[in-house]
Amino acid sequence: MALSPLATGAVTLPVEARKLRQEVRDFLAEERAAGTILGRPDSWLTGWDPAFTRRLAERGWVGMALPQEYGGGGRGNLERYVVIEELLAAGAPVSAHWVADRQAGPSILRHGTEHQREFYLPRIAAGECFFSIGMSEQNSGSDLASVQTRAERTAGGWRLTGTKMWTGGAHINDYAIVLARTEDSEDRHAGLSQFIVDLRAPRIRVEPIRLLTGEHTFNYFHLEGVEVGDDALLGRPGDGWRQVTGELALERSGPERFLSTLPLLTALVGQLQRAACSPEQHGRVGRLTARLASIRQLSLGVAAALEAGRPADVQAALVKDLGTRFEGELVGEVREVLPVAARFDATRGTYPELLAAAILHSPGYTLRGGTNEILRGIITRGLELNS
Ligand SMILES: Cc1cc2nc3c(=O)[nH]c(=O)nc-3n(C[C@H](O)[C@H](O)[C@H](O)COP(=O)(O)OP(=O)(O)OC[C@H]3O[C@@H](n4cnc5c(N)ncnc54)[C@H](O)[C@@H]3O)c2cc1C
């Protein structure tokens, strides 16, 4: 069997990227001293801090791979990679701009009209415009082509009706990109379209779904006959499936798929450094670190492939499968290496609290962005096609 679809090759970061890493570390050290970073797991999901986002944007670290003519940084994906891996490793509060930076901006750049690009992209890069993903529904998660949300033609645009589920940040973001059926078709992947919907528009109702921790990040997002203009359509009508699939590749391969619980490992190392560390503890931390390094190399390979315009969907699925299993298993390992009573009500940022947060967030790691069973289907098909 040929393994070529999984081979990404070794990646050497450009000199500019290494210099940039130091700049980000200096910035993070200042922020840490100011108390804005608690090093919490899953900070790209729960770390909502628009002021922090704007400080990043002032340095050109939001929308940094968007073209300069639309207010972006005009920098490469590998440079962006370095910035986001430093932010995630530190557990910095980046959730406000996460979706806008990772996928809404690139999608609008790729499929949007000139007007949409000029309207949204500069605001994304300024850290002033935040997006949600409006894909999943009660009975449409893995099988996204079965979405029930409909968009019907009206005189001046479209009317959207349906309920999205698990919509992160719908209660605090500005817009959602909604996948809706615009036409019935025998081919269930045809007849879908994407719309940019203002989350404060009339006839939108947002209903919280609490995490196990009690935190509010998710929502039901009801579209009760929401009227939008023609300018809300993103891309061509009926092209939604192709667009969504492209978006998922961006969503699956980044360092957030294996770094969500790294702040916990960092906290463990801090604890071990304060006490005498046994050879067994040493060995277990070493094994975790080695595993992390190999997944990171694969993820960097995907970033380099995307930068060079090469398809990397199969490798992206592999990164997400290996990475999300790693970040979950890390929590169990850490718990065994240094057992303490995990307590979500302990002081924020302390080891027992970080451990509790990571444990309670764990069930989501292998689900969000596509479950591991679905990803393994993609990997298998990729291997078969290339064998
Ligand atoms: C933390 C988190 C954040 C999320 N944020 C968002 C968001 O912001 N916006 C959004 O739109 N969605 C979001 N989601 C939803 C996420 O994309 C879905 O949960 C995911 O796609 C799985 O869909 P589902 O929950 O409906 O499970 P289902 O699709 O019902 O799957 C249930 C189980 O069946 C398995 N299964 C299903 N089909 C197959 C198959 N063909 N072969 C083998 N096994 C199969 C799955 O692997 C899974 O184990 C989020 C989810 C989580 C956990």
The ligand as a Gaussian input file, in Angstrom:
#p B3LYP/6-31G(d) Opt

LIG

0 1
 C      -17.141000      21.457000      21.690000
 C      -17.959000      21.433000      20.423000
 C      -18.106000      22.600000      19.682000
 C      -18.893000      22.602000      18.517000
 N      -19.075000      23.784000      17.861000
 C      -19.874000      23.812000      16.772000
 C      -20.157000      25.058000      16.127000
 O      -19.702000      26.128000      16.567000
 N      -20.952000      25.051000      15.038000
 C      -21.469000      23.901000      14.523000
 O      -22.141000      23.970000      13.498000
 N      -21.251000      22.701000      15.136000
 C      -20.482000      22.639000      16.256000
 N      -20.263000      21.447000      16.907000
 C      -20.950000      20.243000      16.429000
 C      -20.037000      19.183000      15.852000
 O      -19.580000      19.533000      14.589000
 C      -20.835000      17.874000      15.848000
 O      -21.015000      17.499000      17.215000
 C      -20.129000      16.763000      15.119000
 O      -20.059000      17.018000      13.741000
 C      -20.846000      15.405000      15.326000
 O      -22.196000      15.504000      15.040000
 P      -23.298000      15.005000      16.084000
 O      -22.985000      15.566000      17.433000
 O      -24.637000      15.298000      15.501000
 O      -23.089000      13.434000      16.182000
 P      -23.635000      12.328000      15.163000
 O      -23.337000      12.753000      13.780000
 O      -25.057000      12.046000      15.505000
 O      -22.748000      11.088000      15.545000
 C      -23.000000      10.283000      16.706000
 C      -21.991000       9.154000      16.721000
 O      -22.180000       8.307000      15.567000
 C      -20.951000       8.198000      14.836000
 N      -21.232000       8.177000      13.396000
 C      -22.067000       9.007000      12.715000
 N      -22.032000       8.713000      11.392000
 C      -21.145000       7.689000      11.240000
 C      -20.659000       6.976000      10.109000
 N      -21.076000       7.244000       8.878000
 N      -19.744000       6.001000      10.331000
 C      -19.289000       5.723000      11.584000
 N      -19.724000       6.385000      12.702000
 C      -20.629000       7.354000      12.518000
 C      -20.164000       9.459000      15.175000
 O      -18.777000       9.275000      14.988000
 C      -20.522000       9.660000      16.656000
 O      -19.724000       8.844000      17.461000
 C      -19.509000      21.410000      18.073000
 C      -19.359000      20.229000      18.821000
 C      -18.606000      20.236000      19.983000
 C      -18.510000      18.966000      20.798000

